[in-house]
Amino acid sequence: MTLLATPAAAQIIPTGSPTADILLTTALSEQRVFLTCTALDAADHETALAFWQDDVGAALALLAERNVPAQAIQAFRTAARPEALMPAPDTPFAEVQEYCAAQDGWSRRWHRRDFTELARALPEAMPEAGP
């Protein structure tokens, strides 16, 4: 199956914080599922997309504030683009259906907000440098 064989486009360049790198990679993987699987419900998809765009914006601001190398920030920005996370528009519906069915409990997790929120998690993973 093409969709399942495609990596989550999570080409993370180390930020200097292994914990932050894990959070970024995890968030990309989770949001790939949510953005893909909410695509058939316009309201849920709009909400998922808006959340992700806000969360990415917060993450990018924090990464810049913590002096993460520009190439690491750009790699995350590129990997976090919704079109990088979602299947190509010509992906057969059956593949998307199969992919979403294989994501155990994704809808419950989405509605309970049981996923990585970068705006909350990254500041703890990347504390400000002391004087």
N, C-alpha and C positions, 0 to 999 in steps of 0.2 A: 504494500500500500504506500503510495507516494507521500501522502500527508504524514503518516506516522514515521516514515523514513527520513523526513526532513528535520534537521536539527532546529532547535528553538531560536535560531539566529542569535544565540547568546554568546557572541564572541567578546568576552570580557577581557580587557587588558588589566593587569593588576593595578589596583588603586593605591596600594601601600598598606591596606588593611585586609587581611584574609577574610575576616568576618564580613566586611562590606562587600567583598567580591562574591561571597556565598549568597548574601542577601540580594544583590543585583541579579545574579544568575537565577536564583529561586523565583524572584518576582517576574522575571522575563518568562520563565517556564509556566508559572501560574497564569499570568495574563494572556499568554498564548492560548491557553485552554478557554479562559473566560471570553476573550474577544472572538474566538472562533465559534464557540458553542452558544453564545448569545446572539449570534448574527441573524437568526431567524425570528427573533423577537425584537422589534425595533426599539421599544422602550428600554428593555434590559440592555440591549447593545449600546444605545446612546448613553445610558448610565455607566456602563462598563468603560466605554471609550472616554467619557468625560473624567471619570475617576482616574484612569490610567494616565491621561494627559496631564492632569493636575499632579499626580504622584511623580511622574517623570520630571516635571518642571521643578518640583521641590527637591528631588534627588540631584538633578543637574546643578541647581543653585548650591546645595550643600557640598557637592563634589568640588565645585569651583572655589567655594569658601575655604575648604580644607586643603587647597592647593594640590589637588590631584592632577597628575600630568594631563595636558590637553588631549593627547592621543587616547588616553583612557576614557576621558569624558566623551570625546567624539565617538569612540567605539560603542559606548553605552547608548548615546543618543541615536546612533544608527540602528543598533539592535532593538531599541525600544520603539521604533516607528511601528504603528499599528499594521501597516502593510508588510512589514518584515515579520510580524508575528502571526498574521493570518494567512490562510492558504490563498493561493492565486485564485482570481475570480473564475477561472475555467476549471477549477477542481470539481470533479463529479460529486454531486450531492451525496451519493452513497458513501464516498470516502469520508466526507465530513461527518455524516451520521455515524459511521463506524468509529471514527476518531473520538467523537463526543461520548459515544456509548462506552468506550474503553476508559474514560476519565471518571472513575468511581466517585460519585457524590459531588461532582463539580457544581451543580446547581445549588445544592444545599450549602456548600462552602461559600459560593458567591453571595448568596442571600444572607448568610450569617457573618459575612466579612471575615471568614476564617482563612486568611491568606496574608502574605507579606505586604505590609504597607510601608513603603520606603520612607515616607515623610516622618513616620514614627520610629522606625527601626534604625535607619542610618545614623542619626545623631548619636545614638548609644554605641554604635559600631565604630564611629569615627569621632571621638571626642576632640574638642578643640585642643590645640597644642598649648602648653603652658608658657609662661613668660620666659 
